[in-house]
Every structure is written in structure tokens, then in C-alpha cells.
Amino acid sequence: MLEISGTGAATEERIVAIEKKVRDLEALVKGLTQELLDLKSVAMKMSKQTEERSRQEAKRGPPVVPGVQQQPATPAGAPGASSTVVMRKGPAHLMPHQRHRSHPWT
């Protein structure tokens, strides 16, 4: 307990009450720290499981959906192969510092 010379009984009681509150808060912080560590452990386990599941799915290949016919892959540039490139016009492709405020569409 903290000793201060020349304090009254009321001041001493307040100090004791504050010290008790500090001990209670320290216990709460310790409990919350344990809870956070438990939560971190669970999150890391879930992350590892998700990563492992992704690796297993990658090894198996694309999922097969019943009733959907898969098309054979054609190499790029081969006859019958088609690709579409979409180009956006306007300032959407520019970085914010490249856009000019004088244009009405920016």
C-alpha cells in the first residue's frame, strides 16, 4: 500500500479503493489478453486449414458441375479461339493525380 505522510482517513480510503480498482483492471486486462491469444490461435488454425484446402483443390483441378458441359481448351491464336479485350474510355484509367479538373468527366 502507498504511504503518504499527513493524509486523512478519507484520503487513505480513496487510495485503497483506487488500488483495488487497479488490481481489478489488471485482472481484466490479463483475461482479455488470454482471450485474444486464444482468438489468434483459432484464426491461425483456420488460415492453415483454408490454405491446405486451396492446395488440395488446385491439385484436383477445376470443379465439375453436373449438367454443365465443359469446352475443350483451345490455344491462343488457334482457329476458333476468341478473346475479347475491353478498353475503358475516359479518365477512369488515369491515376487521380493525372486527371485534369478542367474536363467535365473528371
Residue frames as qw, qx, qy, qz and C-alpha x, y, z in Angstrom:
[[0.000, 0.889, 0.459, 0.000, 0.00, 0.00, 0.00],
 [0.373, 0.567, -0.018, 0.734, 1.15, 3.54, -0.76],
 [0.457, -0.637, -0.418, 0.459, 2.09, 5.60, 2.29],
 [0.207, 0.634, 0.090, 0.739, 1.77, 9.36, 2.21],
 [0.331, -0.263, -0.555, 0.717, 2.51, 11.39, 5.32],
 [0.108, 0.231, 0.198, -0.947, -0.13, 13.81, 6.52],
 [0.343, -0.173, -0.644, -0.662, -3.15, 12.19, 4.85],
 [0.538, -0.150, 0.384, -0.735, -6.54, 11.90, 6.43],
 [0.497, 0.058, 0.849, -0.167, -8.70, 8.80, 6.81],
 [0.642, 0.626, 0.275, -0.348, -10.89, 9.76, 3.83],
 [0.351, 0.753, -0.494, -0.257, -7.87, 10.18, 1.57],
 [0.213, -0.358, 0.909, -0.021, -6.48, 6.86, 2.76],
 [0.617, 0.300, 0.676, -0.270, -9.79, 5.14, 1.95],
 [0.587, 0.738, -0.041, -0.330, -9.82, 6.64, -1.54],
 [0.135, 0.651, -0.730, -0.159, -6.28, 5.40, -2.16],
 [0.401, -0.096, 0.902, -0.128, -7.21, 1.90, -1.01],
 [0.653, 0.521, 0.443, -0.325, -10.29, 1.95, -3.29],
 [0.458, 0.776, -0.323, -0.289, -8.21, 3.11, -6.26],
 [0.079, -0.490, 0.866, 0.061, -5.60, 0.41, -5.62],
 [0.556, 0.160, 0.788, -0.212, -8.36, -2.21, -5.55],
 [0.627, 0.689, 0.151, -0.330, -9.76, -0.90, -8.84],
 [0.234, 0.726, -0.605, -0.227, -6.28, -1.04, -10.39],
 [0.298, -0.232, 0.925, -0.037, -5.88, -4.69, -9.30],
 [0.625, 0.423, 0.590, -0.286, -9.32, -5.50, -10.75],
 [0.520, 0.781, -0.140, -0.317, -8.43, -3.79, -14.03],
 [0.003, 0.591, -0.792, -0.151, -5.12, -5.67, -14.18],
 [0.477, 0.045, 0.870, -0.118, -7.02, -8.96, -13.80],
 [0.619, 0.642, 0.324, -0.317, -9.41, -7.92, -16.59],
 [0.324, 0.785, -0.445, -0.285, -6.53, -7.00, -18.89],
 [0.209, -0.368, 0.904, 0.058, -4.86, -10.34, -18.20],
 [0.576, 0.305, 0.730, -0.208, -8.10, -12.17, -19.01],
 [0.549, 0.769, 0.063, -0.320, -8.62, -10.18, -22.21],
 [0.091, 0.689, -0.676, -0.245, -5.03, -10.87, -23.24],
 [0.388, -0.093, 0.917, -0.013, -5.63, -14.61, -22.83],
 [0.597, 0.561, 0.503, -0.276, -8.84, -14.35, -24.87],
 [0.397, 0.819, -0.252, -0.329, -7.01, -12.51, -27.66],
 [0.087, -0.502, 0.844, 0.166, -4.27, -15.12, -27.72],
 [0.513, 0.188, 0.828, -0.124, -6.90, -17.86, -27.96],
 [0.549, 0.734, 0.230, -0.327, -8.61, -15.98, -30.79],
 [0.189, 0.756, -0.547, -0.306, -5.29, -15.57, -32.59],
 [0.311, -0.237, 0.918, 0.061, -4.64, -19.30, -32.27],
 [0.571, 0.451, 0.659, -0.192, -8.05, -20.15, -33.74],
 [0.437, 0.828, -0.054, -0.346, -7.58, -17.66, -36.59],
 [0.015, 0.626, -0.736, -0.259, -4.17, -19.13, -37.45],
 [0.437, 0.026, 0.899, -0.017, -5.60, -22.67, -37.47],
 [0.560, 0.653, 0.434, -0.269, -8.44, -21.56, -39.75],
 [0.274, 0.822, -0.348, -0.357, -5.96, -19.85, -42.06],
 [0.168, -0.405, 0.880, 0.185, -3.85, -23.00, -42.30],
 [0.513, 0.290, 0.798, -0.124, -6.94, -25.11, -43.00],
 [0.494, 0.786, 0.157, -0.338, -8.08, -22.72, -45.73],
 [0.124, 0.732, -0.591, -0.315, -4.62, -22.71, -47.29],
 [0.317, -0.167, 0.930, 0.076, -4.49, -26.52, -47.22],
 [0.551, 0.515, 0.614, -0.232, -7.97, -26.74, -48.74],
 [0.390, 0.826, -0.149, -0.380, -6.90, -24.36, -51.53],
 [0.043, -0.544, 0.799, 0.252, -3.85, -26.50, -52.29],
 [0.436, 0.106, 0.892, -0.050, -5.98, -29.65, -52.43],
 [0.534, 0.695, 0.370, -0.308, -8.49, -28.01, -54.78],
 [0.242, 0.790, -0.423, -0.372, -5.67, -26.81, -57.02],
 [0.211, -0.316, 0.910, 0.165, -4.32, -30.36, -57.25],
 [0.498, 0.348, 0.777, -0.166, -7.73, -31.76, -58.15],
 [0.167, 0.205, 0.574, 0.775, -8.33, -29.28, -60.96],
 [0.322, -0.138, -0.064, -0.934, -11.44, -27.26, -61.77],
 [0.429, 0.117, 0.748, -0.493, -14.65, -28.38, -60.07],
 [0.094, -0.156, -0.830, -0.527, -17.05, -30.42, -62.20],
 [0.420, 0.165, 0.347, -0.822, -20.61, -29.14, -62.18],
 [0.355, 0.268, 0.891, 0.091, -23.28, -31.69, -63.20],
 [0.366, 0.766, 0.519, -0.099, -25.29, -30.63, -66.24],
 [0.123, 0.917, -0.201, -0.321, -22.65, -28.17, -67.48],
 [0.900, 0.316, 0.120, 0.277, -20.64, -29.22, -70.48],
 [0.392, -0.720, 0.268, 0.506, -17.00, -28.18, -70.36],
 [0.636, 0.764, -0.086, -0.060, -15.45, -26.85, -73.53],
 [0.866, -0.034, 0.042, 0.497, -12.02, -28.09, -74.56],
 [0.239, -0.814, 0.118, 0.516, -9.30, -25.52, -74.18],
 [0.705, 0.618, 0.161, 0.308, -8.01, -24.03, -77.43],
 [0.584, -0.264, 0.003, 0.768, -4.58, -22.43, -77.58],
 [0.090, 0.822, 0.101, -0.554, -4.45, -18.68, -78.13],
 [0.123, 0.584, -0.513, -0.616, -4.16, -17.73, -81.79],
 [0.224, 0.064, 0.946, 0.225, -5.57, -21.06, -82.95],
 [0.312, -0.211, -0.510, -0.773, -8.59, -21.09, -85.26],
 [0.551, -0.517, -0.619, -0.216, -11.76, -20.93, -83.25],
 [0.473, -0.380, -0.450, 0.655, -10.07, -19.24, -80.31],
 [0.024, 0.763, 0.241, 0.599, -11.56, -15.91, -79.47],
 [0.424, -0.378, -0.454, 0.686, -10.80, -13.34, -76.87],
 [0.004, 0.871, 0.326, 0.368, -12.38, -10.02, -76.05],
 [0.437, -0.096, -0.288, 0.847, -10.47, -7.04, -74.74],
 [0.107, -0.884, -0.443, -0.110, -12.49, -4.30, -73.12],
 [0.407, 0.137, -0.132, 0.894, -10.91, -0.86, -73.06],
 [0.136, -0.799, -0.496, 0.312, -12.40, 1.78, -70.82],
 [0.325, 0.552, 0.163, 0.751, -12.52, 5.25, -72.26],
 [0.309, -0.867, -0.115, -0.373, -12.34, 8.40, -70.26],
 [0.000, 0.721, -0.522, 0.456, -10.45, 9.29, -67.11],
 [0.890, -0.379, 0.095, -0.235, -11.24, 6.07, -65.23],
 [0.929, 0.146, -0.135, 0.312, -7.94, 4.58, -66.39],
 [0.298, 0.663, -0.294, 0.620, -5.93, 7.54, -65.12],
 [0.490, -0.264, -0.589, 0.586, -4.47, 7.89, -61.68],
 [0.140, -0.875, -0.430, 0.169, -6.09, 10.65, -59.58],
 [0.304, -0.677, 0.141, 0.655, -3.05, 12.90, -59.94],
 [0.292, 0.003, 0.644, 0.707, -3.22, 12.53, -63.75],
 [0.118, 0.707, 0.680, 0.153, -6.82, 13.67, -64.06],
 [0.148, 0.140, 0.037, 0.978, -7.37, 17.28, -65.04],
 [0.100, 0.495, 0.644, -0.576, -10.12, 19.20, -63.30],
 [0.225, 0.373, -0.203, -0.877, -10.88, 21.23, -66.45],
 [0.276, -0.050, -0.837, -0.470, -12.55, 18.21, -68.10],
 [0.608, -0.258, 0.037, -0.750, -16.26, 17.80, -67.31],
 [0.887, -0.092, -0.408, -0.196, -16.00, 14.00, -66.90],
 [0.546, 0.163, -0.635, 0.521, -13.36, 14.13, -64.17]]
